Amino acid sequence: MKPTKKRFVLLLVLLAAILCVLCLPSCGGTQERRYGSYRYIVENGEVTITKYVGSDADVVVPATIEGLPVTVIGENAFSYTGIEKFAFPEAIKVINENTFYGTPLKSIYIGKNVTKINYDTSNRITSVVDSVGRIFKFEYCSFYIILYC
């Protein structure tokens, strides 16, 4: 093989290797991304919040990220933060376990589309208010709360 052909083949192999490395994260499934104080993943055209990295005591989750609806709050997403008051957008459907583990959370506002809250006993939530004004009071919970709003 002539030196020019060898260089061309080597260049093609190198280019293919670079493209594989650049495409690898998107080929391997979901990749965690960041939007403001939130880390999230996108699955099936919907956003799951995986972690809150902010420091606000009063938090309102955005309704959309990258133009996609935020529908799920992941397990431990807001754990060990200083959040006291929290509001979910209407698009939220599921709030997973230990979402607020270790927080001083006192109240939550939820949208009418929330169908499931997986609750943990470590929280000291005193009330949950849904989008139509219903207030849910908790003294002690050690079970899953299923809401049909």
BALO-768441 format. One record per residue (C-alpha): residue number from 1; residue in three letters; x, y, z. Coordinates in Angstrom, 1 decimal. Layout:
BEGIN
fiba seq NUM | type ALA | xx X | yy Y | zz Z .
...
END
This chain:
BEGIN
fiba seq 1 | type MET | xx 0.0 | yy 0.0 | zz 0.0 .
fiba seq 2 | type LYS | xx 1.3 | yy 3.4 | zz -0.9 .
fiba seq 3 | type PRO | xx 2.1 | yy 5.9 | zz 1.9 .
fiba seq 4 | type THR | xx -0.8 | yy 8.2 | zz 0.7 .
fiba seq 5 | type LYS | xx -3.3 | yy 5.3 | zz 0.9 .
fiba seq 6 | type LYS | xx -2.0 | yy 4.3 | zz 4.3 .
fiba seq 7 | type ARG | xx -2.5 | yy 7.9 | zz 5.6 .
fiba seq 8 | type PHE | xx -6.0 | yy 8.0 | zz 4.2 .
fiba seq 9 | type VAL | xx -7.0 | yy 4.7 | zz 5.8 .
fiba seq 10 | type LEU | xx -5.4 | yy 5.8 | zz 9.1 .
fiba seq 11 | type LEU | xx -7.3 | yy 9.1 | zz 8.9 .
fiba seq 12 | type LEU | xx -10.6 | yy 7.2 | zz 8.3 .
fiba seq 13 | type VAL | xx -10.0 | yy 4.9 | zz 11.2 .
fiba seq 14 | type LEU | xx -9.1 | yy 7.8 | zz 13.5 .
fiba seq 15 | type LEU | xx -12.2 | yy 9.7 | zz 12.4 .
fiba seq 16 | type ALA | xx -14.4 | yy 6.7 | zz 13.0 .
fiba seq 17 | type ALA | xx -12.9 | yy 6.3 | zz 16.5 .
fiba seq 18 | type ILE | xx -13.6 | yy 9.9 | zz 17.3 .
fiba seq 19 | type LEU | xx -17.2 | yy 9.6 | zz 16.1 .
fiba seq 20 | type CYS | xx -17.7 | yy 6.5 | zz 18.2 .
fiba seq 21 | type VAL | xx -16.4 | yy 8.2 | zz 21.3 .
fiba seq 22 | type LEU | xx -18.6 | yy 11.3 | zz 20.7 .
fiba seq 23 | type CYS | xx -21.7 | yy 9.1 | zz 20.1 .
fiba seq 24 | type LEU | xx -21.1 | yy 6.7 | zz 22.9 .
fiba seq 25 | type PRO | xx -23.0 | yy 8.6 | zz 25.7 .
fiba seq 26 | type SER | xx -26.1 | yy 9.0 | zz 23.6 .
fiba seq 27 | type CYS | xx -26.0 | yy 5.4 | zz 22.4 .
fiba seq 28 | type GLY | xx -25.8 | yy 3.9 | zz 25.9 .
fiba seq 29 | type GLY | xx -29.3 | yy 4.9 | zz 27.0 .
fiba seq 30 | type THR | xx -30.3 | yy 7.9 | zz 29.1 .
fiba seq 31 | type GLN | xx -27.7 | yy 10.4 | zz 30.2 .
fiba seq 32 | type GLU | xx -28.1 | yy 12.7 | zz 33.1 .
fiba seq 33 | type ARG | xx -28.2 | yy 16.4 | zz 32.2 .
fiba seq 34 | type ARG | xx -28.4 | yy 19.6 | zz 34.1 .
fiba seq 35 | type TYR | xx -30.9 | yy 22.5 | zz 33.9 .
fiba seq 36 | type GLY | xx -30.4 | yy 25.2 | zz 36.5 .
fiba seq 37 | type SER | xx -30.5 | yy 23.6 | zz 40.0 .
fiba seq 38 | type TYR | xx -31.8 | yy 20.3 | zz 38.6 .
fiba seq 39 | type ARG | xx -30.2 | yy 17.1 | zz 37.3 .
fiba seq 40 | type TYR | xx -32.5 | yy 15.1 | zz 35.1 .
fiba seq 41 | type ILE | xx -32.9 | yy 12.4 | zz 32.5 .
fiba seq 42 | type VAL | xx -35.2 | yy 12.2 | zz 29.4 .
fiba seq 43 | type GLU | xx -37.1 | yy 9.0 | zz 28.7 .
fiba seq 44 | type ASN | xx -39.9 | yy 8.6 | zz 26.2 .
fiba seq 45 | type GLY | xx -40.2 | yy 12.3 | zz 25.7 .
fiba seq 46 | type GLU | xx -40.7 | yy 13.0 | zz 29.4 .
fiba seq 47 | type VAL | xx -38.4 | yy 14.4 | zz 32.1 .
fiba seq 48 | type THR | xx -37.5 | yy 12.8 | zz 35.3 .
fiba seq 49 | type ILE | xx -35.8 | yy 15.0 | zz 37.9 .
fiba seq 50 | type THR | xx -33.0 | yy 12.9 | zz 39.4 .
fiba seq 51 | type LYS | xx -31.4 | yy 15.4 | zz 41.8 .
fiba seq 52 | type TYR | xx -31.8 | yy 19.0 | zz 43.1 .
fiba seq 53 | type VAL | xx -28.5 | yy 20.8 | zz 43.6 .
fiba seq 54 | type GLY | xx -29.9 | yy 24.2 | zz 44.7 .
fiba seq 55 | type SER | xx -30.1 | yy 25.7 | zz 48.1 .
fiba seq 56 | type ASP | xx -33.5 | yy 27.4 | zz 48.1 .
fiba seq 57 | type ALA | xx -36.0 | yy 26.8 | zz 51.0 .
fiba seq 58 | type ASP | xx -39.0 | yy 27.4 | zz 48.8 .
fiba seq 59 | type VAL | xx -38.9 | yy 25.4 | zz 45.5 .
fiba seq 60 | type VAL | xx -41.2 | yy 25.3 | zz 42.5 .
fiba seq 61 | type VAL | xx -40.3 | yy 22.6 | zz 40.0 .
fiba seq 62 | type PRO | xx -40.4 | yy 23.8 | zz 36.3 .
fiba seq 63 | type ALA | xx -43.3 | yy 22.4 | zz 34.3 .
fiba seq 64 | type THR | xx -41.0 | yy 21.7 | zz 31.3 .
fiba seq 65 | type ILE | xx -37.3 | yy 21.3 | zz 30.6 .
fiba seq 66 | type GLU | xx -36.1 | yy 21.4 | zz 27.0 .
fiba seq 67 | type GLY | xx -39.7 | yy 21.8 | zz 26.0 .
fiba seq 68 | type LEU | xx -40.6 | yy 18.4 | zz 27.5 .
fiba seq 69 | type PRO | xx -43.0 | yy 17.9 | zz 30.4 .
fiba seq 70 | type VAL | xx -41.5 | yy 17.1 | zz 33.9 .
fiba seq 71 | type THR | xx -43.6 | yy 14.1 | zz 34.9 .
fiba seq 72 | type VAL | xx -41.5 | yy 12.1 | zz 37.5 .
fiba seq 73 | type ILE | xx -39.6 | yy 13.0 | zz 40.6 .
fiba seq 74 | type GLY | xx -36.9 | yy 10.4 | zz 41.1 .
fiba seq 75 | type GLU | xx -35.9 | yy 8.6 | zz 44.2 .
fiba seq 76 | type ASN | xx -33.9 | yy 10.8 | zz 46.6 .
fiba seq 77 | type ALA | xx -34.1 | yy 13.7 | zz 44.2 .
fiba seq 78 | type PHE | xx -34.5 | yy 16.3 | zz 46.9 .
fiba seq 79 | type SER | xx -33.1 | yy 14.5 | zz 49.9 .
fiba seq 80 | type TYR | xx -30.8 | yy 16.2 | zz 52.4 .
fiba seq 81 | type THR | xx -31.7 | yy 19.7 | zz 51.1 .
fiba seq 82 | type GLY | xx -33.0 | yy 22.7 | zz 53.1 .
fiba seq 83 | type ILE | xx -36.4 | yy 22.7 | zz 51.3 .
fiba seq 84 | type GLU | xx -39.3 | yy 23.7 | zz 53.6 .
fiba seq 85 | type LYS | xx -42.0 | yy 24.4 | zz 51.0 .
fiba seq 86 | type PHE | xx -42.3 | yy 22.6 | zz 47.7 .
fiba seq 87 | type ALA | xx -44.6 | yy 22.9 | zz 44.6 .
fiba seq 88 | type PHE | xx -45.0 | yy 20.5 | zz 41.8 .
fiba seq 89 | type PRO | xx -46.2 | yy 21.4 | zz 38.3 .
fiba seq 90 | type GLU | xx -49.4 | yy 20.0 | zz 37.0 .
fiba seq 91 | type ALA | xx -47.6 | yy 17.5 | zz 34.7 .
fiba seq 92 | type ILE | xx -46.1 | yy 15.5 | zz 37.6 .
fiba seq 93 | type LYS | xx -47.5 | yy 12.0 | zz 37.8 .
fiba seq 94 | type VAL | xx -45.2 | yy 10.1 | zz 40.2 .
fiba seq 95 | type ILE | xx -43.2 | yy 11.2 | zz 43.2 .
fiba seq 96 | type ASN | xx -40.8 | yy 8.4 | zz 44.1 .
fiba seq 97 | type GLU | xx -39.5 | yy 7.1 | zz 47.4 .
fiba seq 98 | type ASN | xx -37.3 | yy 9.1 | zz 49.7 .
fiba seq 99 | type THR | xx -37.7 | yy 12.2 | zz 47.5 .
fiba seq 100 | type PHE | xx -37.5 | yy 14.4 | zz 50.6 .
fiba seq 101 | type TYR | xx -35.5 | yy 12.2 | zz 52.9 .
fiba seq 102 | type GLY | xx -33.7 | yy 14.3 | zz 55.5 .
fiba seq 103 | type THR | xx -35.3 | yy 17.6 | zz 54.6 .
fiba seq 104 | type PRO | xx -37.1 | yy 20.1 | zz 57.0 .
fiba seq 105 | type LEU | xx -40.1 | yy 20.0 | zz 54.5 .
fiba seq 106 | type LYS | xx -43.3 | yy 21.3 | zz 56.0 .
fiba seq 107 | type SER | xx -45.7 | yy 21.5 | zz 53.0 .
fiba seq 108 | type ILE | xx -46.1 | yy 20.4 | zz 49.5 .
fiba seq 109 | type TYR | xx -48.4 | yy 21.7 | zz 46.7 .
fiba seq 110 | type ILE | xx -49.2 | yy 19.0 | zz 44.1 .
fiba seq 111 | type GLY | xx -50.9 | yy 19.1 | zz 40.8 .
fiba seq 112 | type LYS | xx -54.1 | yy 17.3 | zz 39.9 .
fiba seq 113 | type ASN | xx -52.2 | yy 14.8 | zz 37.7 .
fiba seq 114 | type VAL | xx -50.2 | yy 13.2 | zz 40.6 .
fiba seq 115 | type THR | xx -51.4 | yy 9.6 | zz 40.9 .
fiba seq 116 | type LYS | xx -48.8 | yy 8.2 | zz 43.2 .
fiba seq 117 | type ILE | xx -46.6 | yy 9.4 | zz 46.0 .
fiba seq 118 | type ASN | xx -44.2 | yy 6.8 | zz 47.4 .
fiba seq 119 | type TYR | xx -43.7 | yy 8.2 | zz 50.9 .
fiba seq 120 | type ASP | xx -41.0 | yy 7.5 | zz 53.4 .
fiba seq 121 | type THR | xx -41.3 | yy 7.7 | zz 57.2 .
fiba seq 122 | type SER | xx -38.3 | yy 10.0 | zz 57.7 .
fiba seq 123 | type ASN | xx -40.1 | yy 13.1 | zz 56.5 .
fiba seq 124 | type ARG | xx -41.9 | yy 15.5 | zz 58.8 .
fiba seq 125 | type ILE | xx -44.4 | yy 16.8 | zz 56.2 .
fiba seq 126 | type THR | xx -47.3 | yy 18.5 | zz 57.9 .
fiba seq 127 | type SER | xx -49.5 | yy 19.1 | zz 54.9 .
fiba seq 128 | type VAL | xx -50.0 | yy 18.5 | zz 51.2 .
fiba seq 129 | type VAL | xx -52.2 | yy 20.8 | zz 49.2 .
fiba seq 130 | type ASP | xx -53.4 | yy 19.7 | zz 45.7 .
fiba seq 131 | type SER | xx -54.2 | yy 22.0 | zz 42.8 .
fiba seq 132 | type VAL | xx -57.9 | yy 22.2 | zz 43.6 .
fiba seq 133 | type GLY | xx -57.2 | yy 23.2 | zz 47.2 .
fiba seq 134 | type ARG | xx -57.6 | yy 19.9 | zz 49.0 .
fiba seq 135 | type ILE | xx -55.3 | yy 19.7 | zz 52.1 .
fiba seq 136 | type PHE | xx -53.9 | yy 16.4 | zz 53.1 .
fiba seq 137 | type LYS | xx -52.5 | yy 16.3 | zz 56.7 .
fiba seq 138 | type PHE | xx -50.0 | yy 13.8 | zz 57.9 .
fiba seq 139 | type GLU | xx -49.1 | yy 12.8 | zz 61.5 .
fiba seq 140 | type TYR | xx -47.1 | yy 9.7 | zz 60.7 .
fiba seq 141 | type CYS | xx -46.9 | yy 7.7 | zz 57.5 .
fiba seq 142 | type SER | xx -45.1 | yy 4.4 | zz 56.8 .
fiba seq 143 | type PHE | xx -46.9 | yy 3.3 | zz 53.7 .
fiba seq 144 | type TYR | xx -47.5 | yy 4.3 | zz 50.0 .
fiba seq 145 | type ILE | xx -50.0 | yy 7.0 | zz 49.5 .
fiba seq 146 | type ILE | xx -52.0 | yy 6.7 | zz 46.3 .
fiba seq 147 | type LEU | xx -53.8 | yy 9.8 | zz 45.2 .
fiba seq 148 | type TYR | xx -56.4 | yy 9.9 | zz 42.6 .
fiba seq 149 | type CYS | xx -57.0 | yy 13.6 | zz 42.0 .
END
